Amino acid sequence: VHSEWLDDIDALKKSHLKFHAEAAYPGGWTKKDGFLIGWDGGGNPMIIDRLTGEVVVEDNDFGGVHVEARSFAEFCLKRV
């Protein structure tokens, strides 16, 4: 799905390892309670929040976690 934004099955493992390694450092990623699905064009992780089901992005330039879509289905429909 939208390969420019989401990892395929082969890339997911590598991305998860990268995300968790970067999250372990002080000042690293903070949104650890979700499932990483890929990276946006700015190098920000795109995550499905396990509690809400929302697709969120943690912004490394401006800070904070921003909702991209209320669900994965809505996210996919936004990108077509």
N, C-alpha and C positions, 0 to 999 in steps of 0.2 A: 504494500500500500504506500504510494507516494515515496518511492525509494530515496528521493532527495531529502526527506525529513525523517523517515523511520528506518531503523535497522532491519535487515532481513535476518532470518534465523541464524545464519552463519556469523553475522556481525554482533548479535546480541551478547554472546558470552564475553567477547573482547570489550564491548562497551560497558557491561556490568562490572568487569574487573577494573577498568579505567575509572568509572564513577566511584566505586567503593575505595579505591586507592586515593583518589583526590579528596573524598569526603573524610578520610582519616586524618588529614592535616588540619591544623588550626586555620580557621578561615576558609575551610573547604566547603563543599556542598553540604547543605543542611537538610534537604528534603529526602530523608532516608526511609520514610514510611510508605514508599510507593514502588511501582515497577517501572523501571527505565525502559522506554521504547525507542529512544534515539536522541539525536542532538539537532538543535535548530541551526540555521546558517551562521549564528554568532557563537557557536560552541556551548550553548546552554542546554542542559539536560531536559528532555521532555519525558514526563513521568505520568503514569496513571496512579492517582491517589487511591490507596487501598480502602480507605474509609468512605470516600465520597464517590469514587468512580470517575472523577473529573480528570481531564488531561491538563496538566499544569507544566509550567516552565519556570525553572529557577534562573533568574537573570544575574549573570556574573558581572555586568556593567553597572546596572542601576540598583541591584539588590532586590530581595523579595521574591516571592513565589506568585506567579500570575496565572489565572485560569485561562486556558485556551479554548476549552469546550467543556460542556457539562457531562459529556460521555465520550467514549471512544467512537461510537457510531456518529455522533454529532461532529467530532473532529474530522473523521473521514469525509463526511459530506461537505464540510467547510472547504476542504482542500481540492475539490474537483472544479 
